[in-house]
Amino acid sequence: MPNIKPISDLRNYTEVLNEVKENSPVYLTRNGRGEYAIVKLSELDKLKAVIRLLGQLEESEKSARENGWLSAEDVEAKLRL
């Protein structure tokens, strides 16, 4: 269940920060609408890595569509070099 709090709860920010755990961010609302999420830095780093990886995969797929896909044998041969 998501941990959702009004932004006014940040007056007691220590309590709010103590509720932030790995894979369990605290979501803050402003005027009843989601506005912010507080996550642990380690989780933020993982999210950034996933975004980078997805971007690289997208570039690779685009390249494969334009230039052709490699067979498994071709990949193995390139790895042996």
Order of alpha helices (4+ residues) and beta strands (2+ residues): beta-alpha-beta-beta-alpha-alpha
